[in-house]
Amino acid sequence: MAQHPPVLFTAVRTEDGRLRDLLVEDGRIAAYDPPEPPAGASTVDARGALALPSPVDAHIHPDKTTWGGPWLSREPAHSLRDLIEGDVRARSRIPAPVAERAGALMDQAVARGTRAWRAHVDVAPVHGLSGVHGVRAAADARAELLDVQIVAFPQLGLVSRPGTAELLDRALSEGADILGGLDPLGVDGDLDGPLDFLFETALRRAVPLDIHLHDGGPAGLRQVAEIARRTVAAGLSGQVTLSHVFCLAELAGAELERTADLLAGAGIALTTCALGADPVLPTGALTRRGVLVAAGSDGVRDAWSPFGDADMIHRAHLLAYRTDARTDAELDACYHVVAHGGAALLGLPASRLAVGDPADFVLLSAGSLPEAVVDRPLPRLVVRAGRVVARDGRLV
């Protein structure tokens, strides 16, 4: 990332409530309350705005979005398969190319404070690699604004859709960074076949795995246990993520603790999205047992749902609401999942607003972090590597 002149942000409110001056140099936080700014430094008056680490969207589907385009009417759906097939039909009614739609959504996310994405992009014979190429082009055009990891995702199935495995492997050479999977039992009806391919390919290509798991009940837990077993056996601790994992939301007490310990021991991370009627992971119980949990937008304004805005401050609010967060500590923890959990999942350097950290932060009209989670204010300023990239919800 290009280097920029030093910037002194004055009258910044820190999480402890103090007003301080924050100096940024070479894209990192250099000092608080310096006796004098370095030569050539510019000054930005924060006017008492609260500084918070920039959030991370650890699970989003930008190839599906209609953001910036005409309204798309959704079809009724009563199952995961209905949603998947309806999405394929809807794409013929979306006029704009992937790069344009994904780029518009990236701009929205940056303007709302997001520093990075893990983007799941459909790969299937019916789509080819157009989604991967389009999202990669949009990301490359915004490389100084947003870090983007692309997951090659077999939305229509893997072993049940001939040709998909070969396309997934190709995608890892043509713009994708991570290999994705989807409900081996619920979608492919085969536990071992999809997992054999995923783990063998991850080892051969030296890439992480991120597997959607919607299946609930015993079938979901059986897949969690098998993925944990394979992760340990393959030496892929810290390289495997399970997304959604609705079956975990059904657990409580000792059973939840045992499963959390299994995941923590295998080094498997989780993502949750706090969507509509979908189950939400018990983030507090999981993180207390050492499981890394991050959050994401999932689909935004696509054929699956008319909702979503790629605003991860809003997503922290939804996570807090869905998990019945009430105390300051519980509200803080929801933002930490969105900011620090997401950064850790993506392998980014932590942005905790300490000296030496990346200068990736937002400045908000709020008196405290819990207040910001509840009120979800629009960022006054979004700072990326020490440079103001958005003001009041608009890129500058």
N, C-alpha and C positions, 0 to 999 in steps of 0.2 A: 504494500500500500504506500502511496506517495506520502512524503513528509510535508508538513505544513508548519508555518511560523508558530511560535508560542502564543497561547491565549490565556488570559487571566479572567476567570469567571468570578465576578464580585457578588457579594451578598447571596451566597448559596446557602440554603437551609439543609443541614445534614440531618441524618435520622435521629440524632440525639437532640435536635431542636435548636442547635446553635447556628448563627449566621457566620459564614466563613468565606474567605477568598480561596479559590481553587485554581492552581496553576497547572496548565497542560503543556507538555513539551514532547515532541517526537511521538505523538499519538498516545502518550501515557500520562497518568496523573503524576506530576513532578513534586508538588508541595502544597501544603495548606498554609495560608496566611504568610506568604513570603514577605520579607521586609521591603522588597521592591521587585517589580517585574523585570525580567531580562530585557535587554535591548531588542527592539523590534517587535515586542509583544503587543497584540491587540487586546482590547478589553470588551467583555460582554457583561452587561448588568443583568444578573439573574433576578433581581428585585424580590428576593426572599423566597423564590420558588424552591420546592423540595427536590433534591437530587436523589434519584434511584437508579440502580443498575439497569441497563437496557434489558428487556425481556427477550426470550428466545422462543420461536415457534418450532417445536420439536416434532410436529406431525401435521403436514398440510398437503393438500392435493391440488396444486395450481394448474395442472393440465386440464382439469375438469371445469374450472371456474368460468362464469360468464361475466366476471367483473368488468365494468366499463362498457358493456354491450347492452343490447335490448333485453327486455324481460323474457325469461323462459318459463313457460307454464309447465308444472311438474305433473307426472302421471301418478295415479294411486299405486301404492306398493305395500305388500303385506309380508314380504320376506326379504332376506338378503339377496336371494336370486332375482326377485322382482326388481330390486334397486339396481343390481348389476346390469341386467338386460335393458332396463329403461334408460340407463346411462348411455349404453351403446347406441340406442335409437336416437337419443337426444342430440348426440354429437353432430348428426347430419343437419340439425336445425341451428347450430351455432356458427355464424358466418365468419367470425374473426379467427385467425390462426392462433395456435397455442402460444407462440412467442409474444404476441400482442396482448392476449388476455392475461397470461402469467406475469408479463412485465407490468401491466397496470396494477395487478394485485400486489406485486413486490413494492411498487411505489407507495401504495396505500399502507402496506405493512411498515415500511421505513418511516413514513410520515407519522405513524402512530407509535414509533419508538423501537421497533423490533430490530435486533442486530444480526440475527441469523435464522435460517430455516433448515429443517430436514424435509425435503419435498418428495413425496411419493408420486411416481409417474407411471401410468398404465403402460404395460408392455404386453402385447398379444398379437397374434397374426392379423386380426382385423385392424389394428392400429399401427403395426410395425413399430418403428422407433421414432415416429414423428413427435411424440410427446417429449421424449428424452431430449431430442435435438432442439425442440422449441424452448423448453424450460432452460436448457443449458445456454442457449443464445441469449435469452432474457437475463439470466444470472450473470453471464460474462459482461454484458453491457452495463451492469450495476455492481461490478466487483468491489468498488470503493464504498458502496452503501450497505451491502448485505452479503454475508457469507451464506452460500447455498450448498447443501449436500443433496444429491439426487439419489433416490432409491428406485431401482428398477423393480416395478411392482406387478405381479401377475394377477391383476384384478379379476380376470375371467376364469382363473384356474391355472394349474401348472401341468401336472401329468394328464389331466382330463382334456387339455387343449393342445393337441399335437403342434409342434413348432414353437411353443412358448419357451421351452427350456433353451433352445438354441438362440432365440432372440434375447433372452435375459443375459446369456453369456456374452453376446455381441454388445449389448448395451453397456457392459462394464468396460468396453474399449471405446465407446462412442459417446461418453458424457456422464454415465452413471458412476457413482462412488460406492454404492451399497447395494447388496442383493436383498430383495424383498420376498416375502412369502405370505401365504394366506390360508387359514383354516384347512390344514391337511385333511381332517375328517369331514368337516362341514361342507367344504366346497369340492374337494377332489375325491372324498370317500376313501382315502388311502393314507394311513398314518406314515408308513415308512417310505413310500415312493417319493413324495415331495421333500421330506426331510433328508433322504439320502442325497438328492440332487443339491439341496441348499447347502448342506454342510460340506459335501465334497467340493462344490464349486467355491464356497467361501475359503476353504483351505487352499485350493489350487490357485485362486486369483488373489488371495491375501486381502479380502475385503470383509467388512462387518456384515452382519445379518440384521434385518428388522422385519419381524413376522407379525402381520395382523392376526389376531385371535379373537373372533367374535363368539365362538362356541361357548355355551354355558354348561353348568352341571358337570357330571362325571366325565363327559367327553372332553370338555375344556380342560379340566384338571389333569386328565390323562395326557393330553398334549403338552401341557406345561411341564409335567414331570419328565416326559420323554425329551423335550427340548433341553431341559436342565441337565439330564443325563448325558445327552450328546454334546452339550457345550463343554462340560467338564472333560469328557473323554477326548474331545478334539483339541483341548487346550485353548478354547476361545473365550475364556473368562474376560469380561469387559468388552466383548465384541458382539454381543447378542442383545437385541432389544425385542421385547414383546409389546405390541401396541394394542390398546383397548383392553384386552384380557378380562372380558366381562365376567368370566367365571370367578375371578378373585373377589369381585364385589358381592358375591353371594356368601362369602365366608365370614366367620366371626370367631372370636375367642381362640382356643388352642389350635383349631384347624387353620385359621388365618396365620397364626404365629408360625406354625410348622411350615406352611407353604412359603411365607416370607423368608424364613431361614433357609429354605431350599434355594430360593432365588438369589438371596444375598450370597450364599456359599458358592453358587455357580457363577456369580458375577453378571447376572442378567438384569438389565435395566427395563423399566416400564414407561409407557406413555399413556396418558389419559386425556380426554377432550371435553368432559363436562357438557355433553350434548343433550338437548331435549330430554327424551324419555330413556336414553341409554344409561346403563349402569355406570357409575363413576367409581374409580378405585379409591379405597380408603387410604389416602395418601399419608396421613399422619401415622397410622398403624404400620404401614410399610416402611416409611423412612426411619421410624424408631428402631426397626429390626435391621437397618443397614441396607435397604433396597434403594437404589437410585431411581427416582421418579421425576419425569418431566411432563410437560403439557403441550398441547397443540390445538390448532383450529379445526383440524380435519378438513371436510369439504367447506368451501366458501362460495355461496351463491351459485350452486351447480345443480345438476339434474337430481341429485339426492335430496337437496334441501334449499329453500330460498333464503336461509339464514346464514349468518357469519359475516365478519367484517375484517378479519386478519388483525384485529387489535388485541394484543396479548395482555394488555392491562385490563381490558374488559374480560378476557378469558380468566384472569386471576380472580376477578369478581365472581364470575360464574362458578369457578371451582370452589370458592368460599361459600357461595350460596348453596350449591349442591351438597357440600359436605357439612353444612350447618355450622360453619365457623362463626364464633361469637366473640371470643376473647381477642385481645390484641395479639397475643402469641399465635393463636390459630389463624388470624388474618395475615399476619406476617409470614407464616409458614406457607400459605397459598402463593404469595408472591415469590417466595424463595424457590418453590417448585418451578414456577414459570421462568425465573431469571437464572438462578444458580443451578437448578436441576437440569434445565435445558442446555446451559453452557457446558456442564460436565458431560452430558450425554453426547454432545457434538464434538467434544474434545477441545473446546475453546478455552483460552486462558480466562480465569475467573475475573469478573468485573465487580468487585465489592467496594469500589470507591476508596481503596487504600492506596497509599503512595506506591507507585510502580505498576499498578493495575492498568489495563487498557482504559483509555478515556472514552468509554462507551456508556453513556448515561442519558437519562431524560430529566427534564426540569418541569415540575408539575405544580399547579396551584392546590396544595394540600398541606396541612399542618403536620401530618405524620404518615407513616406507611399504612397503618390500618385504615386511616381516613381515605387515603388514595385508593386502596382496594375497594372500599365501599362506594366512593363517589366516582371512580374511574374517570378522572378529568382528562381532557385532551392535552397532550404535552405542549407546553409553551415552546420549548426548544427540545430538539433531538440532537444529541452530540455523538458523532461517530469518529473515533480516533482523534478526538479533540477538536473536530471541525463541526460547526453547526450545519446540519443537513436538512433540517425541517423546522418550520415555525408555525405554531397554531394549526397543525394538521396538514400543512402543505410543504412539499419539497422546496428548497431554496436554490 
